[in-house]
Amino acid sequence: MTADQRRRLVLASQSPARLGLLRQAGLAPEVIVSGVDEDAVTAPTPADLALALAEAKASVVAAKPEVMGALVIGCDSVLELDGRALGKPADAEEATARWKAMRGRAGTLQTGHCVYDTLSGRYSSATASTVVRFGDPSDEEIAAYVASGEPLHVAGAFTLDGRSAPFVDGIDGDHGNVIGISLPLLRRLLAELGVGITELWARPEG
């Protein structure tokens, strides 16, 4: 197996936000969606659930013959509020209720990360946590945001890099973790597998 093959990177997620963060950090992952049935995965706490989902996604993609030799990254995010794990809302009604429950409060965005090395069969995983302090949008602002469709596609029904940004007063922790992937944690997980993140940087164009 050549060094180039070893440095091949696969993202086991269809999240454009995660892909964007990785590209901004100089990485060039391929995307292979796992197809994991998220509703079938259970865990005792929201943090454990995020980790279990990330591990499931990474392991499913890592088992595919076409990714042999690659490093596979699996991630999943849930918002912890009142001890419950909140993923993507099922519909506009749920998204509206979610925002009315969140406004003026703080929740914890839990993102599970798993890096699977298909060469060694080893993996490293952990969950990153970021406290999110929500603002107090009016009913009219919530209705307009839900009508945009954005909250139906993101964990917790919000994102820091979209239309809901004005409704988030601040965070305590890694902002990338809220968007979808903690790059500092990714670096540590890669290091545990003996891989330096700079080894994975894409070659400059031109």
Backbone torsions as a table, in degrees:
resi	resn	phi	psi	omega
1	MET	NA	127.0	-176.7
2	THR	-81.2	165.8	179.1
3	ALA	-63.1	-36.4	-179.9
4	ASP	-63.3	-40.5	179.2
5	GLN	-66.6	-37.9	-179.3
6	ARG	-64.9	-30.6	-178.1
7	ARG	-87.1	2.2	177.3
8	ARG	-63.3	135.9	-174.8
9	LEU	-122.3	132.2	179.5
10	VAL	-124.6	131.0	175.5
11	LEU	-100.3	117.3	-178.5
12	ALA	-89.4	56.8	-177.0
13	SER	-157.6	144.1	177.0
14	GLN	-95.1	9.5	-177.6
15	SER	-71.2	116.3	176.8
16	PRO	-65.5	-28.5	179.2
17	ALA	-66.5	-43.2	178.2
18	ARG	-64.3	-44.1	179.7
19	LEU	-60.8	-41.8	179.9
20	GLY	-63.0	-42.2	179.1
21	LEU	-63.5	-42.8	179.8
22	LEU	-64.1	-41.7	178.6
23	ARG	-65.4	-39.5	178.3
24	GLN	-63.6	-27.3	-179.7
25	ALA	-87.9	9.0	175.0
26	GLY	91.0	9.3	-179.7
27	LEU	-99.9	158.2	-178.0
28	ALA	-134.4	69.1	-177.5
29	PRO	-76.2	150.6	166.0
30	GLU	-83.7	158.3	178.5
31	VAL	-113.8	123.9	173.0
32	ILE	-132.0	112.1	-176.9
33	VAL	-75.4	136.9	-173.6
34	SER	-74.5	-36.3	-174.9
35	GLY	76.3	14.9	179.6
36	VAL	-63.7	136.3	174.9
37	ASP	-78.2	98.0	-174.3
38	GLU	-63.8	-30.7	-179.0
39	ASP	-68.9	-19.2	-178.6
40	ALA	-85.5	-8.6	-178.1
41	VAL	-95.0	128.7	179.6
42	THR	-126.9	158.1	179.0
43	ALA	-162.1	158.0	-174.4
44	PRO	-71.4	-27.0	-179.2
45	THR	-133.2	160.6	176.8
46	PRO	-57.6	-40.0	179.1
47	ALA	-64.1	-41.5	178.1
48	ASP	-65.4	-37.2	-179.6
49	LEU	-65.4	-45.6	178.9
50	ALA	-58.9	-40.5	-179.8
51	LEU	-68.9	-43.6	-179.9
52	ALA	-61.6	-39.4	178.8
53	LEU	-67.3	-41.6	178.8
54	ALA	-63.1	-43.5	179.4
55	GLU	-64.9	-38.9	179.6
56	ALA	-64.3	-44.7	-179.1
57	LYS	-63.9	-45.1	-178.7
58	ALA	-65.0	-41.6	-176.3
59	SER	-69.6	-37.2	179.1
60	VAL	-63.6	-46.4	-179.5
61	VAL	-70.2	-38.0	-179.6
62	ALA	-63.3	-24.9	-179.1
63	ALA	-80.1	-8.8	-179.3
64	LYS	-73.8	131.5	-178.3
65	PRO	-56.4	-33.3	-174.7
66	GLU	-72.2	-10.2	179.4
67	VAL	-104.4	9.4	179.7
68	MET	-56.2	130.0	-178.1
69	GLY	97.2	-8.6	-176.2
70	ALA	-93.9	162.0	166.3
71	LEU	-98.3	126.5	-176.3
72	VAL	-110.2	129.0	178.3
73	ILE	-106.9	123.5	174.2
74	GLY	-116.1	136.5	178.7
75	CYS	-140.0	151.7	170.7
76	ASP	-155.1	142.7	-177.0
77	SER	-122.2	143.2	170.5
78	VAL	-138.9	152.0	174.4
79	LEU	-96.5	125.6	176.9
80	GLU	-94.2	118.6	178.6
81	LEU	-140.1	124.4	-177.7
82	ASP	56.3	35.0	177.5
83	GLY	77.3	3.2	-179.6
84	ARG	-105.1	149.7	176.7
85	ALA	-95.0	120.0	-178.3
86	LEU	-113.1	117.3	177.2
87	GLY	-96.8	-141.3	177.4
88	LYS	-73.7	134.4	177.3
89	PRO	-66.1	147.7	-176.2
90	ALA	-72.6	-31.6	-176.8
91	ASP	-157.4	179.3	-177.5
92	ALA	-62.7	-37.2	179.8
93	GLU	-62.2	-44.0	179.2
94	GLU	-67.6	-38.7	178.6
95	ALA	-62.5	-40.2	178.4
96	THR	-64.2	-47.0	179.1
97	ALA	-62.5	-38.4	179.9
98	ARG	-61.0	-47.2	-177.6
99	TRP	-67.5	-35.4	178.3
100	LYS	-68.0	-28.3	177.6
101	ALA	-79.8	-30.2	-175.3
102	MET	-84.8	-31.1	-170.2
103	ARG	-60.3	139.2	-178.8
104	GLY	76.4	5.8	-177.1
105	ARG	-125.0	-179.9	177.2
106	ALA	-124.0	141.3	174.9
107	GLY	-128.9	172.6	179.2
108	THR	-118.3	120.8	177.7
109	LEU	-85.2	116.3	-179.6
110	GLN	-103.3	122.3	177.3
111	THR	-122.3	116.1	175.7
112	GLY	-80.1	140.5	178.9
113	HIS	-128.4	136.3	175.0
114	CYS	-141.5	129.3	174.8
115	VAL	-115.4	122.8	-176.9
116	TYR	-113.6	122.4	177.7
117	ASP	-94.4	108.5	-176.1
118	THR	-73.8	-12.4	176.1
119	LEU	-75.0	-46.0	-176.3
120	SER	-94.4	-17.8	-174.3
121	GLY	78.0	7.3	179.5
122	ARG	-94.6	154.3	173.9
123	TYR	-141.6	159.8	177.4
124	SER	-133.5	138.2	-175.5
125	SER	-148.4	155.6	177.7
126	ALA	-168.3	164.7	177.2
127	THR	-113.5	134.6	174.8
128	ALA	-103.7	142.3	-176.7
129	SER	-124.2	133.2	178.0
130	THR	-133.4	127.6	177.7
131	VAL	-79.9	131.1	180.0
132	VAL	-115.2	123.8	178.8
133	ARG	-101.7	109.9	-176.5
134	PHE	-81.8	146.5	175.4
135	GLY	-79.8	-160.2	-175.7
136	ASP	-127.2	65.7	179.5
137	PRO	-63.6	148.4	178.5
138	SER	-73.3	167.2	176.0
139	ASP	-58.2	-37.6	-180.0
140	GLU	-66.6	-40.0	178.7
141	GLU	-67.3	-39.8	177.5
142	ILE	-62.9	-43.9	-179.8
143	ALA	-61.2	-42.3	179.8
144	ALA	-65.8	-39.7	-179.7
145	TYR	-66.6	-44.7	179.1
146	VAL	-62.9	-38.9	179.7
147	ALA	-64.6	-22.0	178.5
148	SER	-70.0	-19.6	180.0
149	GLY	87.1	-15.3	-175.7
150	GLU	-58.5	-44.8	-174.3
151	PRO	-65.7	-15.2	-179.5
152	LEU	-76.3	-10.8	-173.4
153	HIS	-114.1	6.1	-176.3
154	VAL	-133.0	145.4	178.9
155	ALA	-60.8	134.7	180.0
156	GLY	79.3	-1.8	178.7
157	ALA	67.6	25.5	177.3
158	PHE	-154.4	164.5	173.1
159	THR	-151.2	153.7	-179.9
160	LEU	-82.7	-16.1	-174.7
161	ASP	-113.0	31.4	-179.5
162	GLY	-143.1	-152.2	-174.3
163	ARG	-68.2	-20.5	-179.0
164	SER	-85.4	-4.1	-178.3
165	ALA	-53.3	-39.5	-179.9
166	PRO	-68.2	-12.2	-177.6
167	PHE	-99.4	8.0	177.6
168	VAL	-114.5	115.9	-176.1
169	ASP	-73.1	-30.2	-179.6
170	GLY	173.0	173.5	178.0
171	ILE	-136.4	159.7	173.8
172	ASP	-123.4	100.0	-177.3
173	GLY	134.7	-159.6	-174.2
174	ASP	-80.4	118.6	-179.4
175	HIS	-67.1	-34.4	178.6
176	GLY	-60.7	-33.0	178.5
177	ASN	-61.6	-36.2	179.5
178	VAL	-72.7	-38.0	178.9
179	ILE	-68.9	-31.7	176.4
180	GLY	158.6	-23.5	-179.6
181	ILE	-154.6	133.8	176.7
182	SER	-88.8	109.6	-178.6
183	LEU	-66.9	-37.6	175.0
184	PRO	-62.0	-39.9	177.9
185	LEU	-67.9	-40.3	177.4
186	LEU	-57.7	-43.5	178.7
187	ARG	-58.9	-43.7	-178.7
188	ARG	-66.6	-39.3	-180.0
189	LEU	-66.6	-40.5	176.5
190	LEU	-62.1	-42.0	-179.6
191	ALA	-62.4	-35.8	177.9
192	GLU	-63.5	-23.8	177.9
193	LEU	-96.2	5.8	178.2
194	GLY	81.6	21.4	-178.6
195	VAL	-116.7	126.4	174.7
196	GLY	-85.8	135.4	-175.7
197	ILE	-63.3	-28.6	180.0
198	THR	-69.7	-20.6	176.0
199	GLU	-67.9	-18.7	-175.6
200	LEU	-99.0	-3.2	-179.7
201	TRP	-60.5	138.6	177.5
202	ALA	-68.4	149.3	177.9
203	ARG	-69.3	136.8	177.9
204	PRO	-59.8	142.9	178.1
205	GLU	-78.6	151.1	176.8
206	GLY	90.4	NA	NA
